[in-house]
Amino acid sequence: MEVKVRMVIERDELFKRYEGETDIQPCNVCFNTRTGEVWAEYDPEIGGAMPMKVWDGEVVRWQATPLLAEDANKMLSNLAPVFRRYLDAITSEDIEARHVSFDEVTEEVAKWDDYMPDLWEAKDWASVGYIDLADKSDEELKEIAETAEWAAEMERVVFLGDVLEALKFYRDYAKEESNEC
């Protein structure tokens, strides 16, 4: 069986925070032992739940640092030969080889821990200087949001939350404050 890497498409697809949660979801490197496919994903389950394929052992997961797509794809490509050895080990009768191989994947995944980008709350970012937003139109806010997202991409930053919505929230708040004076 061949090891196949499923690439991460969206720049920030491994950064997921569900409504009402304060933290982003954990990230995993996953390997399907039946198909040979390897991929990275945020954990779709909240709390300690485990997907059935993981419970059944069809998919094996290693917790990983959430990465930008470009870094995640490099990591997955670098892991392909390691997963080839892992696949060989789990199909052999050698229990020691299985253990060593699992540890090798763990070590390789951990090498990417320093590549996590900075995370910024969109509302926190937009709250700085929000008084200057009171007279901005939706179009002007859209331009500010696009510029902020472009700059974030250049600086390895991921916004948590919608930047444009945060700007609109603080613009409206600034308008209310100015009307009260």
C-alpha atoms as an extended CHARMM CRD file, in Angstrom:
* protein
*
       181  EXT
         1         1  MET       CA              0.0000000000        0.0000000000        0.0000000000  PROA      1               0.0000000000
         2         2  GLU       CA              1.1930000000        3.4910000000       -0.8490000000  PROA      2               0.0000000000
         3         3  VAL       CA              1.2500000000        6.3650000000        1.6680000000  PROA      3               0.0000000000
         4         4  LYS       CA             -0.8480000000        9.2380000000        0.3020000000  PROA      4               0.0000000000
         5         5  VAL       CA             -0.6670000000       12.7600000000        1.7220000000  PROA      5               0.0000000000
         6         6  ARG       CA             -3.8700000000       14.8260000000        1.8000000000  PROA      6               0.0000000000
         7         7  MET       CA             -2.7560000000       18.4330000000        1.6440000000  PROA      7               0.0000000000
         8         8  VAL       CA             -4.1310000000       21.2410000000        3.7910000000  PROA      8               0.0000000000
         9         9  ILE       CA             -5.8390000000       23.6980000000        1.4240000000  PROA      9               0.0000000000
        10        10  GLU       CA             -6.8980000000       26.7910000000        3.3720000000  PROA      10              0.0000000000
        11        11  ARG       CA             -4.1770000000       28.8810000000        5.0620000000  PROA      11              0.0000000000
        12        12  ASP       CA             -5.8180000000       28.6920000000        8.5010000000  PROA      12              0.0000000000
        13        13  GLU       CA             -7.9350000000       25.5500000000        8.1850000000  PROA      13              0.0000000000
        14        14  LEU       CA             -6.2840000000       23.8850000000       11.2060000000  PROA      14              0.0000000000
        15        15  PHE       CA             -7.4340000000       26.7020000000       13.5020000000  PROA      15              0.0000000000
        16        16  LYS       CA            -11.0220000000       26.0790000000       14.5420000000  PROA      16              0.0000000000
        17        17  ARG       CA            -12.8410000000       27.5380000000       17.4930000000  PROA      17              0.0000000000
        18        18  TYR       CA            -16.4440000000       26.5640000000       18.0140000000  PROA      18              0.0000000000
        19        19  GLU       CA            -19.0410000000       29.1130000000       19.0800000000  PROA      19              0.0000000000
        20        20  GLY       CA            -19.0200000000       29.4890000000       22.8530000000  PROA      20              0.0000000000
        21        21  GLU       CA            -15.5600000000       27.9260000000       23.2750000000  PROA      21              0.0000000000
        22        22  THR       CA            -12.5590000000       29.9300000000       24.4660000000  PROA      22              0.0000000000
        23        23  ASP       CA             -9.8080000000       27.7830000000       22.9490000000  PROA      23              0.0000000000
        24        24  ILE       CA             -9.1420000000       26.5140000000       19.4740000000  PROA      24              0.0000000000
        25        25  GLN       CA             -9.6500000000       22.8340000000       18.8240000000  PROA      25              0.0000000000
        26        26  PRO       CA             -6.6220000000       20.5490000000       19.1850000000  PROA      26              0.0000000000
        27        27  CYS       CA             -4.8820000000       19.6190000000       15.9640000000  PROA      27              0.0000000000
        28        28  ASN       CA             -3.9930000000       16.0720000000       14.9470000000  PROA      28              0.0000000000
        29        29  VAL       CA             -1.8870000000       14.3390000000       12.3620000000  PROA      29              0.0000000000
        30        30  CYS       CA             -3.9970000000       11.3690000000       11.2700000000  PROA      30              0.0000000000
        31        31  PHE       CA             -3.0710000000        8.1650000000        9.4890000000  PROA      31              0.0000000000
        32        32  ASN       CA             -5.5740000000        5.7360000000        8.0370000000  PROA      32              0.0000000000
        33        33  THR       CA             -4.0570000000        2.2620000000        8.4350000000  PROA      33              0.0000000000
        34        34  ARG       CA             -6.3920000000        0.7760000000        5.7880000000  PROA      34              0.0000000000
        35        35  THR       CA             -5.9140000000        3.3370000000        3.0080000000  PROA      35              0.0000000000
        36        36  GLY       CA             -2.4370000000        4.7080000000        3.7600000000  PROA      36              0.0000000000
        37        37  GLU       CA             -3.7470000000        8.2850000000        3.7470000000  PROA      37              0.0000000000
        38        38  VAL       CA             -2.1310000000       10.8510000000        6.0740000000  PROA      38              0.0000000000
        39        39  TRP       CA             -3.5510000000       14.2880000000        6.8300000000  PROA      39              0.0000000000
        40        40  ALA       CA             -3.7250000000       17.0410000000        9.4350000000  PROA      40              0.0000000000
        41        41  GLU       CA             -7.0020000000       18.3060000000       10.8520000000  PROA      41              0.0000000000
        42        42  TYR       CA             -8.4490000000       20.0770000000       13.8340000000  PROA      42              0.0000000000
        43        43  ASP       CA            -10.2260000000       17.7130000000       16.2040000000  PROA      43              0.0000000000
        44        44  PRO       CA            -13.8920000000       17.7930000000       15.1620000000  PROA      44              0.0000000000
        45        45  GLU       CA            -15.0290000000       16.6470000000       18.6040000000  PROA      45              0.0000000000
        46        46  ILE       CA            -15.4840000000       18.9450000000       21.6150000000  PROA      46              0.0000000000
        47        47  GLY       CA            -14.1780000000       17.5890000000       24.9030000000  PROA      47              0.0000000000
        48        48  GLY       CA            -12.9090000000       14.0450000000       25.1340000000  PROA      48              0.0000000000
        49        49  ALA       CA            -15.0470000000       12.4560000000       22.4150000000  PROA      49              0.0000000000
        50        50  MET       CA            -13.3060000000       10.2120000000       19.9150000000  PROA      50              0.0000000000
        51        51  PRO       CA            -14.3600000000        9.5740000000       16.3000000000  PROA      51              0.0000000000
        52        52  MET       CA            -15.4230000000        5.9680000000       15.6590000000  PROA      52              0.0000000000
        53        53  LYS       CA            -12.5970000000        5.2780000000       13.1770000000  PROA      53              0.0000000000
        54        54  VAL       CA            -10.0600000000        6.2930000000       15.8350000000  PROA      54              0.0000000000
        55        55  TRP       CA            -11.8280000000        4.1950000000       18.4720000000  PROA      55              0.0000000000
        56        56  ASP       CA            -11.8050000000        1.2080000000       16.1150000000  PROA      56              0.0000000000
        57        57  GLY       CA             -8.1060000000        1.6900000000       15.3140000000  PROA      57              0.0000000000
        58        58  GLU       CA             -8.5890000000        2.3280000000       11.6080000000  PROA      58              0.0000000000
        59        59  VAL       CA             -7.2460000000        5.8630000000       12.0680000000  PROA      59              0.0000000000
        60        60  VAL       CA             -4.3110000000        6.5900000000       14.3610000000  PROA      60              0.0000000000
        61        61  ARG       CA             -3.8170000000       10.1700000000       15.5780000000  PROA      61              0.0000000000
        62        62  TRP       CA             -0.9090000000       12.1530000000       16.9750000000  PROA      62              0.0000000000
        63        63  GLN       CA             -1.6060000000       15.4950000000       18.6120000000  PROA      63              0.0000000000
        64        64  ALA       CA              0.1910000000       18.2420000000       16.7320000000  PROA      64              0.0000000000
        65        65  THR       CA              0.7240000000       21.9630000000       16.8790000000  PROA      65              0.0000000000
        66        66  PRO       CA             -1.7660000000       23.7870000000       14.6160000000  PROA      66              0.0000000000
        67        67  LEU       CA              0.1650000000       25.0620000000       11.6240000000  PROA      67              0.0000000000
        68        68  LEU       CA             -0.4380000000       27.2950000000        8.6450000000  PROA      68              0.0000000000
        69        69  ALA       CA             -1.2080000000       25.2790000000        5.4960000000  PROA      69              0.0000000000
        70        70  GLU       CA              2.2410000000       25.7440000000        3.9720000000  PROA      70              0.0000000000
        71        71  ASP       CA              4.0050000000       24.4470000000        7.1050000000  PROA      71              0.0000000000
        72        72  ALA       CA              1.4780000000       21.6630000000        7.6260000000  PROA      72              0.0000000000
        73        73  ASN       CA              2.0070000000       20.4350000000        4.0680000000  PROA      73              0.0000000000
        74        74  LYS       CA              5.7920000000       20.4480000000        4.5080000000  PROA      74              0.0000000000
        75        75  MET       CA              5.3900000000       18.4800000000        7.7400000000  PROA      75              0.0000000000
        76        76  LEU       CA              3.0720000000       15.9430000000        6.1120000000  PROA      76              0.0000000000
        77        77  SER       CA              5.4050000000       15.5090000000        3.1240000000  PROA      77              0.0000000000
        78        78  ASN       CA              8.3490000000       15.0050000000        5.4730000000  PROA      78              0.0000000000
        79        79  LEU       CA              6.3220000000       12.4560000000        7.4240000000  PROA      79              0.0000000000
        80        80  ALA       CA              5.4350000000       10.3230000000        4.3740000000  PROA      80              0.0000000000
        81        81  PRO       CA              8.5510000000        8.0860000000        4.6150000000  PROA      81              0.0000000000
        82        82  VAL       CA              8.0720000000        7.8050000000        8.3950000000  PROA      82              0.0000000000
        83        83  PHE       CA              4.5000000000        6.6330000000        7.8220000000  PROA      83              0.0000000000
        84        84  ARG       CA              5.7720000000        4.1510000000        5.2370000000  PROA      84              0.0000000000
        85        85  ARG       CA              7.9510000000        2.6240000000        7.9810000000  PROA      85              0.0000000000
        86        86  TYR       CA              5.0260000000        2.8090000000       10.4220000000  PROA      86              0.0000000000
        87        87  LEU       CA              2.7800000000        1.0000000000        7.9460000000  PROA      87              0.0000000000
        88        88  ASP       CA              5.4280000000       -1.6990000000        7.4410000000  PROA      88              0.0000000000
        89        89  ALA       CA              5.7960000000       -2.0730000000       11.2160000000  PROA      89              0.0000000000
        90        90  ILE       CA              2.0840000000       -2.4050000000       12.0040000000  PROA      90              0.0000000000
        91        91  THR       CA              1.6630000000       -5.0730000000        9.3340000000  PROA      91              0.0000000000
        92        92  SER       CA              4.5780000000       -7.1030000000       10.7150000000  PROA      92              0.0000000000
        93        93  GLU       CA              4.5830000000       -9.4910000000       13.6440000000  PROA      93              0.0000000000
        94        94  ASP       CA              7.3730000000       -7.5100000000       15.3400000000  PROA      94              0.0000000000
        95        95  ILE       CA              5.8100000000       -5.7520000000       18.3610000000  PROA      95              0.0000000000
        96        96  GLU       CA              9.0520000000       -3.8570000000       19.0750000000  PROA      96              0.0000000000
        97        97  ALA       CA              9.0540000000       -2.3980000000       15.5430000000  PROA      97              0.0000000000
        98        98  ARG       CA              5.4830000000       -1.1790000000       16.0360000000  PROA      98              0.0000000000
        99        99  HSD       CA              6.4090000000        0.6570000000       19.2260000000  PROA      99              0.0000000000
       100       100  VAL       CA              9.5840000000        2.2150000000       17.7960000000  PROA      100             0.0000000000
       101       101  SER       CA              7.7270000000        3.2840000000       14.6840000000  PROA      101             0.0000000000
       102       102  PHE       CA              4.9180000000        4.9630000000       16.6830000000  PROA      102             0.0000000000
       103       103  ASP       CA              7.5400000000        6.8470000000       18.7150000000  PROA      103             0.0000000000
       104       104  GLU       CA              9.3240000000        7.9300000000       15.5320000000  PROA      104             0.0000000000
       105       105  VAL       CA              6.1190000000        9.5280000000       14.2300000000  PROA      105             0.0000000000
       106       106  THR       CA              5.6160000000       11.2420000000       17.6070000000  PROA      106             0.0000000000
       107       107  GLU       CA              9.1470000000       12.6800000000       17.4900000000  PROA      107             0.0000000000
       108       108  GLU       CA              8.7900000000       13.8810000000       13.9020000000  PROA      108             0.0000000000
       109       109  VAL       CA              5.4730000000       15.6080000000       14.6190000000  PROA      109             0.0000000000
       110       110  ALA       CA              6.9680000000       17.3180000000       17.7100000000  PROA      110             0.0000000000
       111       111  LYS       CA              9.7530000000       18.8620000000       15.5820000000  PROA      111             0.0000000000
       112       112  TRP       CA              7.1300000000       21.2700000000       14.1780000000  PROA      112             0.0000000000
       113       113  ASP       CA              6.0630000000       22.7060000000       17.5520000000  PROA      113             0.0000000000
       114       114  ASP       CA              8.0000000000       25.9600000000       17.0030000000  PROA      114             0.0000000000
       115       115  TYR       CA              6.1770000000       26.7110000000       13.7480000000  PROA      115             0.0000000000
       116       116  MET       CA              2.8600000000       27.7120000000       15.3200000000  PROA      116             0.0000000000
       117       117  PRO       CA              1.8650000000       31.2090000000       14.2140000000  PROA      117             0.0000000000
       118       118  ASP       CA              0.6600000000       33.9390000000       16.5560000000  PROA      118             0.0000000000
       119       119  LEU       CA             -3.0610000000       33.9140000000       17.2970000000  PROA      119             0.0000000000
       120       120  TRP       CA             -4.9280000000       37.1890000000       17.6450000000  PROA      120             0.0000000000
       121       121  GLU       CA             -8.5210000000       37.6440000000       18.7300000000  PROA      121             0.0000000000
       122       122  ALA       CA            -10.1770000000       39.7490000000       16.0210000000  PROA      122             0.0000000000
       123       123  LYS       CA            -12.2170000000       41.6430000000       18.6320000000  PROA      123             0.0000000000
       124       124  ASP       CA             -9.1150000000       42.4170000000       20.7090000000  PROA      124             0.0000000000
       125       125  TRP       CA             -7.2720000000       43.6760000000       17.6450000000  PROA      125             0.0000000000
       126       126  ALA       CA            -10.2140000000       45.8010000000       16.4880000000  PROA      126             0.0000000000
       127       127  SER       CA            -10.7320000000       47.3160000000       19.9470000000  PROA      127             0.0000000000
       128       128  VAL       CA             -7.4490000000       49.2210000000       19.7220000000  PROA      128             0.0000000000
       129       129  GLY       CA             -8.2800000000       52.6700000000       18.4330000000  PROA      129             0.0000000000
       130       130  TYR       CA            -11.9540000000       51.8150000000       17.9590000000  PROA      130             0.0000000000
       131       131  ILE       CA            -12.9970000000       55.4510000000       18.5420000000  PROA      131             0.0000000000
       132       132  ASP       CA            -11.4720000000       56.2730000000       15.1510000000  PROA      132             0.0000000000
       133       133  LEU       CA            -13.9450000000       53.8670000000       13.5450000000  PROA      133             0.0000000000
       134       134  ALA       CA            -17.1070000000       55.8490000000       14.3560000000  PROA      134             0.0000000000
       135       135  ASP       CA            -17.2460000000       57.6450000000       11.0030000000  PROA      135             0.0000000000
       136       136  LYS       CA            -16.1330000000       54.7350000000        8.8040000000  PROA      136             0.0000000000
       137       137  SER       CA            -18.4290000000       53.2880000000        6.1490000000  PROA      137             0.0000000000
       138       138  ASP       CA            -18.8640000000       49.5490000000        5.5850000000  PROA      138             0.0000000000
       139       139  GLU       CA            -16.6460000000       49.8470000000        2.5140000000  PROA      139             0.0000000000
       140       140  GLU       CA            -13.8880000000       51.5780000000        4.4910000000  PROA      140             0.0000000000
       141       141  LEU       CA            -14.1160000000       48.9050000000        7.1900000000  PROA      141             0.0000000000
       142       142  LYS       CA            -13.8620000000       46.2260000000        4.5140000000  PROA      142             0.0000000000
       143       143  GLU       CA            -10.6450000000       47.8380000000        3.2330000000  PROA      143             0.0000000000
       144       144  ILE       CA             -9.2360000000       48.0130000000        6.7750000000  PROA      144             0.0000000000
       145       145  ALA       CA            -10.1170000000       44.3450000000        7.3390000000  PROA      145             0.0000000000
       146       146  GLU       CA             -8.5250000000       43.2550000000        4.0450000000  PROA      146             0.0000000000
       147       147  THR       CA             -5.3560000000       45.1920000000        4.8490000000  PROA      147             0.0000000000
       148       148  ALA       CA             -5.2190000000       43.6850000000        8.3500000000  PROA      148             0.0000000000
       149       149  GLU       CA             -5.6840000000       40.1600000000        6.9940000000  PROA      149             0.0000000000
       150       150  TRP       CA             -2.9870000000       40.7170000000        4.3600000000  PROA      150             0.0000000000
       151       151  ALA       CA             -0.5810000000       42.0270000000        7.0270000000  PROA      151             0.0000000000
       152       152  ALA       CA             -1.4410000000       39.0860000000        9.2860000000  PROA      152             0.0000000000
       153       153  GLU       CA             -0.5670000000       36.6980000000        6.4770000000  PROA      153             0.0000000000
       154       154  MET       CA              2.8200000000       38.3900000000        5.9990000000  PROA      154             0.0000000000
       155       155  GLU       CA              3.5390000000       38.2190000000        9.7460000000  PROA      155             0.0000000000
       156       156  ARG       CA              2.4220000000       34.5970000000       10.3640000000  PROA      156             0.0000000000
       157       157  VAL       CA             -0.6260000000       35.6640000000       12.3530000000  PROA      157             0.0000000000
       158       158  VAL       CA             -4.0330000000       33.9690000000       12.4210000000  PROA      158             0.0000000000
       159       159  PHE       CA             -7.0750000000       35.9870000000       13.4360000000  PROA      159             0.0000000000
       160       160  LEU       CA             -9.5790000000       34.1370000000       15.5880000000  PROA      160             0.0000000000
       161       161  GLY       CA            -12.9330000000       35.5080000000       14.6210000000  PROA      161             0.0000000000
       162       162  ASP       CA            -14.0800000000       37.6880000000       11.7730000000  PROA      162             0.0000000000
       163       163  VAL       CA            -12.0580000000       40.9150000000       11.4740000000  PROA      163             0.0000000000
       164       164  LEU       CA            -14.7200000000       42.7780000000        9.5050000000  PROA      164             0.0000000000
       165       165  GLU       CA            -17.4540000000       41.8450000000       11.9850000000  PROA      165             0.0000000000
       166       166  ALA       CA            -15.2260000000       42.9710000000       14.8770000000  PROA      166             0.0000000000
       167       167  LEU       CA            -14.5930000000       46.3170000000       13.1510000000  PROA      167             0.0000000000
       168       168  LYS       CA            -18.3180000000       46.8030000000       12.5700000000  PROA      168             0.0000000000
       169       169  PHE       CA            -19.0420000000       45.9770000000       16.2040000000  PROA      169             0.0000000000
       170       170  TYR       CA            -16.5610000000       48.5870000000       17.4630000000  PROA      170             0.0000000000
       171       171  ARG       CA            -17.6380000000       51.1710000000       14.8890000000  PROA      171             0.0000000000
       172       172  ASP       CA            -21.2160000000       50.8580000000       16.1220000000  PROA      172             0.0000000000
       173       173  TYR       CA            -20.0250000000       50.9800000000       19.7160000000  PROA      173             0.0000000000
       174       174  ALA       CA            -17.9970000000       54.1330000000       18.9980000000  PROA      174             0.0000000000
       175       175  LYS       CA            -21.0380000000       55.7360000000       17.3620000000  PROA      175             0.0000000000
       176       176  GLU       CA            -23.1550000000       54.9950000000       20.4420000000  PROA      176             0.0000000000
       177       177  GLU       CA            -20.4910000000       56.4640000000       22.7090000000  PROA      177             0.0000000000
       178       178  SER       CA            -20.2400000000       59.6330000000       20.6160000000  PROA      178             0.0000000000
       179       179  ASN       CA            -24.0490000000       60.0330000000       20.6580000000  PROA      179             0.0000000000
       180       180  GLU       CA            -24.0850000000       59.8340000000       24.4540000000  PROA      180             0.0000000000
       181       181  CYS       CA            -21.6740000000       62.7410000000       24.8060000000  PROA      181             0.0000000000
